[in-house]
C-alpha cells in the first residue's frame, strides 16, 4: 500500500524465541520494501517473533519514518521505486548513529566494511532470508552494546 506507513503489532506464536530475551517483545522495526509479497512475508515473520513492525514502500516514506522516531532496527531493500535504499540507511544514521541498519537485497551486494559504514549499513542479508537468520540478525543488532558491530 503505497503512500502511507503501516504499523503491525506483534503477534508472537513462538514463545521459545521470545523467551531468549525480554527486550525483543518491545522491539520496533522499520521495514522499507516495495514488493508486496516480500513485505507481507517478512512482516508476518517479524510479528510472529514478537516484534512490532512499521512498514514503508518507498525511500521517501522510510526517510520520513526515521525522521519521526528512532527504531530499534531498520531493514531496507535497496531497489526502491523512488530512490535507492542507501538514502534510508544514511537518513537513519543521521537521525541516530546508534540505529542498526540491515540491507535486505536480492542483488548480492558486496561492500567493504568501510563502504558499508559510509552508507549507514551494519549488515547485509541476501534474499531470500530464512526466518531464523532474520530473527538472529535483528535480535543481535537490537540488543548489542553501543559501539559493537
C-alpha positions in Angstrom: 0.0 0.0 0.0 1.9 3.0 -1.3 1.8 6.4 0.2 1.4 5.7 3.9 3.2 4.0 6.7 1.7 1.0 8.3 2.4 -0.4 11.8 1.8 -4.0 12.5 1.7 -5.1 16.2 3.5 -8.2 17.3 1.5 -11.5 17.3 4.0 -14.0 18.7 3.4 -17.7 18.1 6.9 -18.7 19.0 7.2 -18.2 22.8 10.6 -20.1 22.9 12.1 -17.4 20.6 10.5 -14.6 22.7 12.0 -16.1 25.9 15.5 -15.6 24.6 15.5 -12.0 25.8 12.8 -9.9 27.4 13.7 -6.9 25.3 12.7 -8.2 21.9 9.0 -8.2 22.7 9.3 -4.4 22.8 11.5 -4.0 19.7 10.2 -1.7 17.0 11.5 -2.4 13.5 11.1 -0.3 10.4 10.9 -2.3 7.2 11.2 -0.5 3.9 10.2 -2.7 1.0 8.2 -2.0 -2.2 7.4 -5.6 -3.1 4.1 -6.5 -1.5 4.8 -10.2 -1.2 8.3 -9.7 0.3 6.9 -7.1 2.7 4.0 -9.2 3.9 6.0 -12.3 4.4 8.8 -10.5 6.3 6.3 -8.5 8.5 4.5 -11.8 9.3 7.8 -13.4 10.4 8.7 -10.4 12.5 5.3 -10.3 14.1 5.4 -14.0 14.9 8.7 -13.4 16.6 7.1 -10.7 18.8 8.4 -7.6 17.0 6.4 -4.6 16.2 6.9 -3.5 12.6 6.3 -0.3 10.8 6.4 -0.6 7.0 7.1 1.8 4.2 7.0 1.2 0.5 9.3 4.0 -0.8 12.6 5.5 0.3 10.8 8.8 0.9 8.3 7.1 3.3 11.2 5.4 5.0 13.2 8.6 5.4 10.1 10.3 6.9 9.6 7.4 9.3 13.2 7.7 10.7 12.9 11.4 11.0 9.7 11.0 13.1 11.1 8.3 15.5 14.0 6.2 16.5 13.7 2.5 15.6 15.5 -0.4 17.3 16.4 -1.7 13.8 15.8 -0.5 10.3 15.5 -3.1 7.5 15.7 -1.7 4.0 15.6 -3.0 0.4 18.0 -1.4 -2.0 15.8 -1.4 -5.1 13.0 1.0 -4.2 10.8 2.8 -6.8 11.8 6.4 -5.9 15.4 6.1 -4.7 17.9 3.5 -3.7 17.6 2.2 -0.1 21.0 3.7 0.7 19.2 7.0 1.2 17.1 5.5 4.0 20.1 3.9 5.7 22.0 7.2 5.7 19.0 9.1 7.0 18.6 6.6 9.8 22.2 7.0 10.8 21.9 10.8 10.5 19.0 10.8 12.9 20.6 8.4 15.4 24.1 6.9 14.6 23.4 4.0 17.0 20.4 2.8 15.0 21.3 -0.6 13.4 20.5 -0.8 9.7 20.3 -4.0 7.7 20.1 -4.1 3.9 18.0 -7.0 2.5 19.0 -7.4 -1.1 18.4 -9.9 -3.9 21.3 -8.3 -5.8 24.1 -9.9 -3.8 25.7 -6.7 -2.6 29.4 -6.9 -1.6 30.7 -3.9 0.2 33.8 -3.4 2.2 33.3 -2.7 5.9 34.3 1.0 5.3 31.9 1.4 2.4 29.0 -0.2 4.3 29.6 2.1 7.2 29.8 5.1 4.9 26.4 4.2 3.6 25.0 3.7 7.1 24.7 -0.1 6.9 25.6 -2.5 9.7 24.7 -5.8 8.0 23.7 -7.1 4.6 21.4 -10.1 4.2 20.7 -11.7 0.9 17.1 -12.5 -0.1 15.5 -14.9 0.5 16.5 -14.8 4.1 15.3 -17.5 6.5 13.2 -16.6 9.5 15.9 -17.9 11.8 18.6 -15.8 10.1 16.4 -12.7 10.1 15.5 -13.0 13.8 19.1 -13.7 14.8 20.3 -10.7 12.9 17.6 -8.3 14.2 17.9 -9.5 17.8 21.7 -9.4 17.9 21.8 -5.9 16.5 19.0 -4.5 18.6 20.5 -5.9 21.8 24.1 -5.1 21.2 26.1 -2.7 23.3 26.8 0.6 21.7 30.0 0.5 19.7 29.7 -3.2 18.8 29.2 -4.3 15.2 
